[in-house]
Amino acid sequence: MGDRAVAGKARSRQGGGRGRRRLSVDERRDELIDAALQLFSTRSPEDVSIDDVAAKAGASRALVYHYFGGKNELYMAALGSAARQLSVLLEPPTEGKPLERLRISLRRYFDFVESHAAGYTALLRGGPADRSGEAGEIVDGIRQLLLDRILHSLDVETPQPILRITLRAWMAAVETAGLDWLENRDVPRPQLEGLLIDHLVVMFHAAGRHDPGTGKLFDRLAQEEMG
């Protein structure tokens, strides 16, 4: 009986953790961020508590405070994580025609939308009117990165005002389309991506009537597509 008890304790020490792997500091931190993203994607930061995040992650309240200090720090970490993931995914293609490179970037963008729905929704939820301080800087930073990547795809170094406004308006449409698609999913992704590229071409054509430089860009893109 005593031998069986000792053997049982030995098995417990050796195999009791079989289903629970000890997480590193970075892994535990990422686990808490993932839980926070899930919550922030459906509720405003004001409606999410540290207890909510702890329960979602299966962790203690004290552990969340240990890693982040408070809810605002956790919220910033969650937004920053989503922004970094999107940044890595949108490294610009180096080959192909400009619109084809843009199609590839848009496809990667929607890969992120689909695979990281919580991060994407948390990043954009509420719109720019609700963004201020550090959160606003994170969102503005990723939008500036996206603008730079689009300009790179179009072989444009410094956009004129009309082109800049046109691209930012299109980016706002892409963000809205991404949120709508996540909510409804009633349009096939390839069709939506094609629609957005067509929108951009039409916007270039319209903008070209107000700015000769954008008109030349439209003509160049049309020629390269035809070629």
GUZA-590027 format. One record per residue (C-alpha): residue number from 0; x, y, z. Coordinates in steps of 0.001 Angstrom, whole numbers, padded with zeros to 6 digits. Example, Ala and Ser with C-alpha at 12.3 -4.5 7.8 and 13.67 -1.06 7.14 Angstrom:
2
<baza 0, <012300, -004500, 007800>> <baza 1, <013670, -001060, 007140>> 
REM end
This chain:
227
<baza 0, <000000, 000000, 000000>> <baza 1, <002826, 002351, 000965>> <baza 2, <004758, 001410, -002190>> <baza 3, <001718, 002133, -004365>> <baza 4, <001291, 005552, -002731>> <baza 5, <004946, 006398, -003328>> <baza 6, <004677, 005221, -006939>> <baza 7, <001559, 007321, -007398>> <baza 8, <003310, 010420, -006130>> <baza 9, <006238, 009762, -008450>> <baza 10, <003900, 009429, -011426>> <baza 11, <002203, 012647, -010378>> <baza 12, <005516, 014488, -010325>> <baza 13, <006580, 013008, -013658>> <baza 14, <003330, 013046, -015589>> <baza 15, <000928, 015283, -013731>> <baza 16, <001998, 018230, -015852>> <baza 17, <001544, 016288, -019046>> <baza 18, <-001505, 018342, -020008>> <baza 19, <-000132, 021658, -018702>> <baza 20, <003137, 022927, -020163>> <baza 21, <004908, 025649, -018227>> <baza 22, <004714, 028818, -020327>> <baza 23, <007609, 031209, -020756>> <baza 24, <007188, 034852, -019789>> <baza 25, <006624, 035849, -023426>> <baza 26, <004182, 033003, -024042>> <baza 27, <002123, 033842, -020964>> <baza 28, <002116, 037528, -021934>> <baza 29, <000982, 036665, -025483>> <baza 30, <-001749, 034426, -024048>> <baza 31, <-003108, 037327, -022000>> <baza 32, <-002931, 039663, -025011>> <baza 33, <-004841, 037161, -027158>> <baza 34, <-007554, 036939, -024517>> <baza 35, <-007729, 040731, -024319>> <baza 36, <-008019, 041045, -028105>> <baza 37, <-010972, 038676, -028108>> <baza 38, <-012744, 040847, -025553>> <baza 39, <-011793, 044253, -026968>> <baza 40, <-012987, 043177, -030416>> <baza 41, <-016595, 042925, -029237>> <baza 42, <-016743, 045376, -026333>> <baza 43, <-015412, 048844, -025670>> <baza 44, <-012366, 049093, -023360>> <baza 45, <-014548, 050701, -020688>> <baza 46, <-016714, 047569, -020569>> <baza 47, <-013824, 045108, -020196>> <baza 48, <-012321, 044525, -016763>> <baza 49, <-009067, 042905, -015668>> <baza 50, <-011209, 040138, -014159>> <baza 51, <-012782, 039549, -017585>> <baza 52, <-009359, 039163, -019193>> <baza 53, <-008138, 036876, -016415>> <baza 54, <-011202, 034648, -016755>> <baza 55, <-010866, 034532, -020541>> <baza 56, <-007205, 033512, -020289>> <baza 57, <-007737, 031102, -017399>> <baza 58, <-005328, 033144, -015294>> <baza 59, <-005469, 035008, -012021>> <baza 60, <-006245, 038690, -011659>> <baza 61, <-002886, 039172, -009939>> <baza 62, <-001058, 037646, -012900>> <baza 63, <-002629, 040128, -015338>> <baza 64, <-001559, 043006, -013099>> <baza 65, <001903, 041476, -012793>> <baza 66, <002427, 041570, -016570>> <baza 67, <000619, 044790, -017480>> <baza 68, <000056, 046937, -014412>> <baza 69, <-003448, 047938, -015450>> <baza 70, <-006137, 047781, -018106>> <baza 71, <-004870, 050694, -020180>> <baza 72, <-001423, 049140, -020504>> <baza 73, <-003018, 045850, -021513>> <baza 74, <-005225, 047610, -024079>> <baza 75, <-002211, 049364, -025618>> <baza 76, <-000309, 046075, -025733>> <baza 77, <-003249, 044390, -027484>> <baza 78, <-003534, 047148, -030099>> <baza 79, <000220, 047150, -030628>> <baza 80, <000229, 043392, -031118>> <baza 81, <-002481, 043600, -033779>> <baza 82, <-000653, 046439, -035549>> <baza 83, <002658, 044532, -035614>> <baza 84, <001025, 041407, -037003>> <baza 85, <-000551, 043407, -039812>> <baza 86, <002695, 045263, -040510>> <baza 87, <004655, 042033, -040985>> <baza 88, <001988, 040534, -043204>> <baza 89, <001894, 043560, -045503>> <baza 90, <005540, 043621, -046541>> <baza 91, <005208, 044870, -050140>> <baza 92, <005670, 042459, -053061>> <baza 93, <008712, 043243, -055203>> <baza 94, <007570, 041826, -058553>> <baza 95, <004650, 042285, -060916>> <baza 96, <002693, 045190, -062306>> <baza 97, <001604, 047923, -059865>> <baza 98, <-002041, 046878, -059670>> <baza 99, <-001042, 043234, -059365>> <baza 100, <001250, 044093, -056439>> <baza 101, <-001636, 046011, -054912>> <baza 102, <-003948, 043024, -055385>> <baza 103, <-001429, 040841, -053536>> <baza 104, <-001197, 043355, -050684>> <baza 105, <-004985, 043552, -050456>> <baza 106, <-005226, 039762, -050397>> <baza 107, <-002722, 039661, -047530>> <baza 108, <-004676, 042384, -045761>> <baza 109, <-007836, 040292, -045908>> <baza 110, <-005849, 037231, -044837>> <baza 111, <-005182, 039196, -041657>> <baza 112, <-008818, 040301, -041427>> <baza 113, <-009972, 036691, -041639>> <baza 114, <-007273, 035007, -039547>> <baza 115, <-006974, 037696, -036882>> <baza 116, <-010545, 038929, -036682>> <baza 117, <-010237, 039870, -033014>> <baza 118, <-007068, 041882, -033562>> <baza 119, <-008432, 043636, -036629>> <baza 120, <-011720, 044532, -034988>> <baza 121, <-010003, 045719, -031827>> <baza 122, <-007636, 047834, -033923>> <baza 123, <-010416, 049634, -035767>> <baza 124, <-013482, 049361, -033531>> <baza 125, <-015080, 052698, -032762>> <baza 126, <-013563, 054637, -035664>> <baza 127, <-011103, 057516, -035704>> <baza 128, <-013431, 059855, -033766>> <baza 129, <-012935, 057667, -030673>> <baza 130, <-009148, 057477, -031010>> <baza 131, <-006886, 059711, -028975>> <baza 132, <-003553, 059571, -027208>> <baza 133, <-001491, 056392, -027496>> <baza 134, <-004322, 054381, -029052>> <baza 135, <-004717, 057018, -031756>> <baza 136, <-000978, 056935, -032423>> <baza 137, <-001070, 053166, -032929>> <baza 138, <-003988, 053335, -035365>> <baza 139, <-002562, 056342, -037205>> <baza 140, <000797, 054604, -037422>> <baza 141, <-000632, 051502, -039082>> <baza 142, <-002650, 053657, -041488>> <baza 143, <000476, 055588, -042449>> <baza 144, <002282, 052289, -042955>> <baza 145, <-000532, 051073, -045198>> <baza 146, <-000391, 054307, -047196>> <baza 147, <003364, 053898, -047641>> <baza 148, <002928, 050295, -048787>> <baza 149, <000270, 051304, -051321>> <baza 150, <002471, 054088, -052694>> <baza 151, <005334, 051608, -052962>> <baza 152, <003114, 049227, -054938>> <baza 153, <002180, 052092, -057283>> <baza 154, <005815, 053236, -057701>> <baza 155, <004989, 056663, -056252>> <baza 156, <007494, 058264, -053867>> <baza 157, <005715, 061458, -052773>> <baza 158, <001983, 061803, -053518>> <baza 159, <000414, 065083, -054503>> <baza 160, <-002474, 066230, -052265>> <baza 161, <-005257, 064917, -054528>> <baza 162, <-003640, 061493, -054780>> <baza 163, <-002988, 061373, -051019>> <baza 164, <-006607, 062236, -050234>> <baza 165, <-007847, 059704, -052791>> <baza 166, <-005758, 056906, -051294>> <baza 167, <-006766, 057721, -047742>> <baza 168, <-010416, 057757, -048735>> <baza 169, <-009940, 054357, -050379>> <baza 170, <-008190, 053004, -047261>> <baza 171, <-011183, 054093, -045171>> <baza 172, <-013426, 052180, -047586>> <baza 173, <-011221, 049082, -047241>> <baza 174, <-011407, 049254, -043436>> <baza 175, <-015193, 049608, -043533>> <baza 176, <-015453, 046738, -045999>> <baza 177, <-013308, 044544, -043748>> <baza 178, <-015484, 045194, -040702>> <baza 179, <-018671, 044665, -042717>> <baza 180, <-017342, 041414, -044175>> <baza 181, <-016483, 040077, -040728>> <baza 182, <-019981, 040908, -039532>> <baza 183, <-021923, 039515, -042502>> <baza 184, <-019664, 037325, -044678>> <baza 185, <-022288, 037399, -047421>> <baza 186, <-019871, 038297, -050246>> <baza 187, <-017077, 035913, -051311>> <baza 188, <-013695, 037331, -050357>> <baza 189, <-012227, 037288, -053908>> <baza 190, <-015256, 039206, -055172>> <baza 191, <-014905, 041798, -052415>> <baza 192, <-011190, 042230, -053077>> <baza 193, <-011855, 042656, -056814>> <baza 194, <-014585, 045181, -056057>> <baza 195, <-012218, 047255, -053926>> <baza 196, <-009526, 047283, -056622>> <baza 197, <-012162, 048405, -059147>> <baza 198, <-013218, 051135, -056696>> <baza 199, <-009640, 052398, -056562>> <baza 200, <-009334, 052496, -060343>> <baza 201, <-012582, 054479, -060621>> <baza 202, <-011393, 056844, -057878>> <baza 203, <-008110, 057386, -059740>> <baza 204, <-010040, 058197, -062899>> <baza 205, <-012219, 060724, -061076>> <baza 206, <-009275, 062252, -059222>> <baza 207, <-007422, 062610, -062509>> <baza 208, <-009955, 065235, -063579>> <baza 209, <-008789, 067374, -060656>> <baza 210, <-005064, 066651, -060750>> <baza 211, <-002969, 066044, -063891>> <baza 212, <-000445, 063959, -061953>> <baza 213, <-003104, 061517, -060782>> <baza 214, <-004484, 061464, -064341>> <baza 215, <-001052, 060423, -065614>> <baza 216, <-000865, 057746, -062929>> <baza 217, <-004249, 056409, -064040>> <baza 218, <-003096, 056352, -067682>> <baza 219, <000122, 054558, -066731>> <baza 220, <-001699, 051937, -064698>> <baza 221, <-004179, 051386, -067531>> <baza 222, <-001364, 050948, -070066>> <baza 223, <000555, 048560, -067839>> <baza 224, <-002563, 046481, -067221>> <baza 225, <-003293, 046321, -070937>> <baza 226, <000342, 045495, -071672>> 
REM end
